């Protein structure tokens, strides 16, 4: 893909994110590293996309500033089923049976293009927007109740 096309696609994706209610909070250092960060003021969630292909969501601490933020991978996940067959081995004159083993492992799919990562953030936000805002309203009610009880 040509660089000019990539730049236009990134601009269009950023415009779509802004129209959805997210604002860009990328610092100079993040921009230099190829990372961009977006924040939703209604739900207090931040979304970050990285050059490596990762996309993450983190919650911003509200009432208790010292609590660590929760960071979640939101990349698409795929599962691999690995099967080891049953086998018989001969060891020092004895025969041993090794049982068949099935393991399921999951891996995150890396999203290569910047505009694809931004559009994935947009799709994820729009799909879960109502749930995010509902959780924020519950947290705000809890904070108000604490302030009334403890006079803060």
matplotlib code that plots the C-alpha trace (Angstrom):
import matplotlib.pyplot as plt

x = [0.0, 1.3, 2.2, -0.2, -3.1, -2.1, -2.1, -5.5, -6.9, -5.4, -6.9, -10.3, -10.1, -9.2, -12.1, -14.5, -13.1, -13.7, -17.2, -17.9, -17.1, -13.5, -10.7, -7.1, -4.7, -1.5, 1.6, 4.7, 6.6, 3.8, 3.6, 7.3, 7.1, 4.1, 1.5, -1.8, -4.1, -7.9, -10.1, -13.9, -15.0, -18.4, -17.0, -13.5, -11.8, -8.7, -7.8, -4.2, -2.9, 0.8, 3.1, 3.6, -0.1, -1.5, -4.7, -5.5, -8.2, -7.5, -9.7, -8.8, -8.9, -11.5, -12.2, -9.0, -6.1, -3.6, -5.3, -3.6, -5.4, -6.7, -5.3, -7.0, -6.0, -8.8, -7.0, -9.0, -8.2, -7.8, -7.5, -5.3, -6.1, -2.9, -3.2, -0.4, -1.3, -1.2, 2.0, 3.8, 7.4, 9.9, 12.3, 14.7, 12.7, 9.3, 6.5, 4.9, 1.8, 1.7, -1.9, -3.2, -3.2, -5.3, -4.4, -6.2, -4.0, -5.1, -3.1, -3.8, -3.9, -1.7, -3.3, -0.6, -1.9, -2.5, -5.8, -7.0, -6.1, -8.0, -11.0, -10.9, -10.9, -13.9, -15.8, -15.0, -16.1, -19.4, -20.1, -19.6, -20.4, -23.7, -22.0, -19.1, -21.3, -23.6, -20.6, -19.4, -22.9, -22.8, -19.3, -20.4, -23.3, -21.0, -18.6, -21.5, -22.7, -19.1, -18.9, -22.2, -21.2, -17.6, -18.1, -15.4]
y = [0.0, 3.4, 5.8, 8.5, 5.9, 4.8, 8.4, 9.0, 5.9, 6.8, 10.3, 8.8, 6.3, 9.1, 11.2, 8.3, 7.8, 11.5, 11.3, 8.3, 10.4, 9.4, 12.0, 11.5, 11.9, 10.7, 12.2, 13.3, 10.3, 7.9, 9.5, 9.1, 5.4, 4.9, 4.5, 6.4, 6.6, 7.5, 8.3, 8.1, 10.7, 9.1, 5.8, 6.7, 4.0, 4.5, 2.6, 2.3, 0.9, 0.0, -0.5, -4.1, -4.9, -4.9, -3.1, -2.6, -1.1, 0.3, 1.8, 5.1, 5.2, 7.5, 7.6, 5.9, 7.3, 4.8, 1.8, 0.3, 0.5, -2.7, -3.3, -5.8, -7.1, -6.6, -8.1, -10.9, -14.2, -17.6, -21.0, -23.9, -27.5, -29.6, -33.3, -35.7, -39.2, -42.2, -44.2, -47.2, -47.0, -49.7, -48.7, -51.0, -54.1, -52.8, -51.4, -48.2, -46.6, -42.8, -41.5, -39.2, -35.6, -32.7, -29.1, -25.9, -22.8, -19.3, -16.6, -13.0, -12.0, -9.0, -6.2, -5.0, -1.7, 1.4, 2.2, -1.3, -1.0, 2.3, 0.8, -2.2, 0.2, 1.9, -1.3, -2.6, 0.7, 0.9, -2.8, -2.3, 1.4, 0.8, -1.6, 0.8, 3.7, 1.6, 0.5, 4.1, 5.2, 2.4, 3.5, 7.1, 6.2, 4.2, 7.2, 9.5, 7.1, 6.9, 10.7, 11.0, 8.3, 9.5, 13.2, 13.5]
z = [0.0, -0.8, 2.0, 0.8, 0.9, 4.3, 5.6, 4.2, 5.7, 9.1, 8.9, 8.0, 10.9, 13.4, 12.2, 12.7, 16.2, 17.0, 15.6, 17.9, 21.0, 21.6, 21.9, 21.1, 24.2, 22.5, 24.1, 22.1, 23.3, 22.3, 18.9, 18.4, 19.3, 16.9, 19.6, 19.8, 22.8, 22.8, 25.7, 26.2, 28.7, 29.2, 30.4, 31.6, 29.4, 27.4, 24.2, 23.0, 19.8, 19.3, 16.4, 17.4, 16.5, 20.0, 20.9, 24.6, 26.8, 30.3, 32.9, 34.4, 38.2, 39.5, 43.2, 44.5, 42.6, 44.0, 42.6, 39.6, 36.3, 34.7, 31.2, 28.9, 25.5, 23.0, 19.9, 18.2, 19.7, 18.0, 19.4, 18.5, 19.4, 19.8, 20.0, 21.1, 20.1, 22.4, 22.1, 23.5, 24.4, 25.4, 28.2, 29.9, 29.0, 30.1, 27.9, 29.0, 27.6, 27.2, 27.1, 24.4, 25.4, 23.9, 24.8, 23.7, 23.5, 22.6, 20.9, 20.1, 16.4, 15.7, 13.6, 11.2, 9.8, 11.9, 10.2, 10.8, 14.6, 14.8, 13.1, 15.4, 18.4, 16.9, 16.3, 19.8, 21.4, 19.4, 20.2, 24.0, 24.5, 26.4, 28.8, 29.4, 30.2, 32.4, 34.5, 34.8, 36.1, 38.7, 39.8, 40.0, 42.2, 44.4, 44.7, 45.6, 48.3, 49.8, 49.8, 51.7, 54.2, 54.9, 54.2, 51.6]

ax = plt.figure().add_subplot(projection="3d")
ax.plot(x, y, z, "-o")
ax.set_aspect("equal")
plt.show()
